[in-house]
Amino acid sequence: MRRKKSQRALDGLVYVFSYGTFHFFKMLPCVVYPHISGILAYFLLFNAGLKKKVRKNIRAVYKNTLSPEERSILVKKIFQNNVFFLTEFVLWTKLKPDKALKLIEFKNLGPLKKSCEIKKPVVLISGHIGNFSIMIASLVYAKIPMTMITRDTNNVYLSRFIDRIRKEKGIFGIQKDNPKKTIYLSSKWLRNGKTLCLLIDQHSGKGTDVQFFGNRVQAPIGAAVFARKYNADVFGAFIRHKTNFRHTVFIEGPYPIAKTTNAQRDFQTNTQFFYSRIEHYVKEKPEDWFTWLHRRFR
């Protein structure tokens, strides 16, 4: 009980700090965001545990093809870019949808819109690449009837704060904390002919084996399962930062999906294909991948 109380107290302090930082950034002009995020990233580099985790992931992906200097440069860029993406989302909370969309260039949005117009269930796969929060917001602003499965921080105060910010912008997520409820709400969403977004690039202990950057990893099969069960169109969505606060959102698909009498084999085949697309976009700009900060390769 004592430990739980201390944890709640720490969660409260983290929430107060995050709340204050968020509103402090909202008061600042956006031109200073890159400079401040650079300073914050510099201090984050002193987190030895986090740095070790990133370096381990880099070794798993690049093996011995990067020199120590190249690895250090990549680590620095990973911290800088991902901190910038966090601060950049503050800007989006200040913008109305029409102004926010002026910062986005969509590639191949038409087929996805067409599936939505005929109320076809859509599974949208992506990864924690670039400013994925802005990607999801931009698709909602572009009138894609979309929700996403999300797992927020264990800090209940911070989780509620993040969820409240999303809802204020019309972005509704399905929390992953209750598996039965998550499946029920996701299924209901798809049955109504809407779009369900899943970020599938992080570890799943109950998934399937796939090859990812030459490593055997566990990957979640939810996207493949939902696609098969509801005969959904499957698209990929990936965001790429250009300059300043501008981005390009690439929409791929609908993907060809394996559907045979062997469902388990199809789940593995389709999930492997999804991971090949995620790998493609990570390779293009590795410093934008947020999952470097997680234990992806075990």
N, C-alpha and C positions, 0 to 999 in steps of 0.2 A: 504493500500500500504506500509506503514511504517513497519508494522509487517512482510509482505512478504519479504521486503528487509532485515530485521534483520534475518529472518529465512534462507534466502539464504546465508547470511554472515556466520551464524552458520554452515550451511551445508558445506560451503567451508572450514571452519576450521577443521571440523570433517574429511572431505576428505583428507586434507593435513596431518593431524595426522595419519589417517589410512594408507595412501600411504607411509608415512615415516616409520611407524611401520612395515608394510609388508616388505619393502625392507631392513630394519634393521635386521629382522628375517632371511631373505634370506642370509644375509652375515654370519650368525652365524652357527656353527656346530649343527646338530640336537640333539646331546646329551644334550645340555643345554635347549632345548625346555620344557621338563617337569618341570625343576626348575623355569624357567621364568614364565611359565603359572601358576605355583603354587603361585608365588608372585602376579601376576595380579589378580588371583582369590581371594587372601586374601584382596586386596584393594576393589574388587567388593563387598565383604561381607559388606562393610560399606554403600552400597546403600540400605537404609532402605525400600524404596518403592518396589524395586525388591525382596528383602528378604521377605517382607510381602506377595507379590504375590505368591512366591514359597511355603511359609508356608501354605497359604490358600489352594493351590492345594493339598499339602500333607495331610492336615486335611480332605479334600474331599475324598481322596483315602483311607487313613488308619483309618479314624474316630479317635477313642481313643485307638487304638491298639499299638501305639508307645508312649514311654515315652518322656518327653521334651528333655532329653539327646539324645535319638535316633533320634528325629526330627532334632536337631541341627547338629548331625553328618551327616545325610542325606543331609541337606542343604549345608553343607560344601563340601561334595563329588560332589553334582550336579554342584556347581560352578567350582570346580577344574577340573572335567572331561570335561565339555563343553568348558571351556577356553582352555584346552589342545587340544581338537579336532579342535578348530579354528587355533591354532598355528601349529598343525600337517599338516593342509592343505597346509601351506607354503612349507613344505618339498615336498609335491606332485607336486607343481609347479616347483620344481627344478629337478624332476626325469623324465626320458624318460619312456614311457608306459611299455616297457619290464621290466625295473628295478622296476617300481611301482607294477607291477603284481606279482613280487616275494614276496611281502609283504602280498598278499591276498590268502586265501584259499577259494575256492568256494565249496559249498555243493549243489548238485542237479542242476547244471547249464545245464545239458544235455537236459531236456525237453524244457526249454526256448530257447535254441539254435535251437532245432528242429523246434519249431513254427516259429522262425525267418527265418530259411532256406527255409521253404515252403511259406514264405511271408504271414503268417497268422497275422492279426492284434492282437496286444497284449496290454492289459492294465496291468501295473505293479503297484501294490499298496504297499505303505510303510508309515512309519512315521518318525518324526524327532528323530530317535533313534540312538545313537552312532554317528559315523562320517559319516552321511548320504551323505555328499558331496563326500567323498572318495568312498563310495559304488557306487554312480552314475558314478563317473569317472572310477572306476574299470570295471564296466559293459560295458561302452563305449570302454575302452581299450581292453576288451575281445571280441570286434566285435559285440556287440549287437547294432542294429540300433535304438538308443534310443534318445528321447528328454524328457524333463520334463516341467510341468507347474510350473512356479515359480513366487513368488511375492517378489521382492527385497525391500530394504529399500526405504522410501519416499525421501531420499536424492539422488537427481538425479545424482550428481557427483559420489557418492559412488556406486550407482547402475550401472552406466556405467563402472566404474572401475572393479567391480565384474564380470560383463558380459564380459568384455574384457579378464580377466584372464581365464574364462571358455572357451571362443572361442579359445584362444591360445592353449588350451589342447584338442581341438576338441569336446568340450561339448557345445551343443546349447540348450538354454531354450526358452520356449514360455512364454512371460510375461503376467501376469494376470491383467494388468492395463486397458485393453480394452476388455470387455467380448465378444463382437461379433467377434473381431479379434482372441481372444483366442480360441473360439469354432471353427472358420473357420480353423485356422492353425492346431489345434488338430485333427479335422476331416480329413483334408487332409493327415496328417501324418498316421493316422490309415488306411485310404483308400489305401494308398501305401504299406500296409502290414508291418508296422513298429511298434515299441514299444513306448508306451506313459506311462511315470512314473508320478504318482500322490502321493504326501505326504498328507494324508487325516486326520491326527490326531488333527488338530486345529479347533477352533470354526468356524462354518458357520451359518450365520443368515438365510440362505435360503435353508437349508438342510432338513434332516429328523431326527426324534427322535430315539436315540439308547441308550442302557444301556452300560455304560462305568465305570468300577470300582464301580458298584452299584449306579451310578448316572445317571440320565436322562440328556443327552446332545444333542446338535444340531451337526449333522455331515454332511459334504458335500456329495452329491450323484453323483458327476460327474463321478467317476469310474464306478459305476453301470449303469449309463445312457449310457456312451460310450460303455461299454461291450455289452449291449443289442442291441444298434443301429447298431453296426458293427460286431456283432457276434464274438467278440474278445475272445481269450484265456485270462484268468485272472490268474496272478501269484502274489505271495507276495515276497518281497525282504527285508531282514533285515541284518544289520551288527552288529557284536559283536567284541569289542576290546579284544585282547588276551594279549600279552606282548609287551613292547617297541612300535614299530610302525606297528605291525602285526595285521591283522584282519581276521575274518571269515565272509563270505557273505553267508547267508542261502537263497536259492531259494525254494519257496513252490509252488506247483501247477502242472498243471493247476487246479484251484479250481472248484468244482461243483457249478454252478451258477443257481439260480432259474429263470425260464422263463415261466411264465403262461400268461393267458389273462389279468391279473391285473398287469399292469406295475408298478404302484405306490407302491403296496404291495411288489413287487419283488425288487424295489429299496431299500426299507426299510430292507427287509430280507437280501439282499446281503451286504448292508452297515453294518448291524449289524454283519454279519459274518466277514467282513474285520476288524471291530473294535475288535472282539474277538481275532483275530490273533495279532493285535497291542498290546492289553492288555497283551497277553501271553509274548511277548518279553519285554515289560516294566517291568512286574513282575520279570522276570529273572534278570534284572540288572537296577533297577530304577534310579540309579545315572547317567545313560547314556542318560536319556530322556531330550531332549532340551525343550520340550513343558511345563515342569515345570515353565519355565520363562515367559509363556504367561497366559492369562486369559482363561484357558481351562474349568474350572468348574464355571458356573455362576448362 
